[in-house]
Amino acid sequence: MTETTILALYGLLVVITIVLQASGAMTQLGMGYLLSSRDEGRTVTGMSGRLDRALTNSVTAMALFAPAILLLIATNSTTAQTLLLAKAFLIGRVIYLPAYVFGLIGIRTASWSLGFIATAILYFLAL
Amino acid sequence: MTTELTVLALAALLQMVQYVLMSVPANLELGPAKTLGPRDPQRLGGDIRSLVSPRTGRLIRALDNHFEALILFTIAVVVVTLTGQSTPFTSTCAWIYIMARVLYIPAYAFGLTPWRSLIWLVGLSATLAMLLAALL
């Protein structure tokens, strides 16, 4: 497994999050509203609200993680260490989603931190 | 440069076009005093997004939606390109993606139900197909 594979797997995780978030919104707001232009700006609550916020957070994480991997590959500086950090990022983000949805206090923050710190170190290693 | 990278550059340009499509009507409707200010909801009497016309609101949401789609598409393009797995299939997917995202804007602005949702699904599916093609 390489850093690129991890990036692709994380892309898949975000696709799955989008599908889950859309199905949650469908049950709460109804298909009619989702297909409309959403001019009223209805919002989801409870578990669907959490999925909504988890998705926003995952997109932010993706926007930070992808350039770090690109930098490492473009500068040929991938090492066993960077692969391990990329894996740590993916594991953190895989845990983050259910931790948010099921409201696991502490675990969500810890898994987010794992992903965030791993990304930060990747940038340091790229420099 | 692979076809996928060309389409990626076009998708980034599309994002800039979407900024213009959103910010020009928003500035005309709200005036520079509001848009150039710090946009505090307390001072404006609500979130700045809720103060624009319905059509401009749709263009704002269309821009936001393309952020999500574009980040995923970027990953798909980069993974396909870096691993040297660009095929006619993946470049077709890239073209489908950009066409869907162009059509998404009028579909949202004119409230074409359910076409906006179907067009969104086409774009997401094209990205998913590229990711899967790179992994499998």
Interface residues (C-beta under 8 A of the other chain):
Chain A: T4 T5 L7 A8 L9 Y10 G11 L12 V14 V15 I18 L34 L35 S36 S37 R38 D39 G41 L55 V59 M62 A63 A66 L70 I73
Chain B: R49 S50 P54 G57 R58 R61 F67 E68 I71 L72 T74 I75 A76 V78 V79 L82 T83 Y108 G111 T113 P114 R116 S117 L124 T127 L128 L131 L132 A134 L135
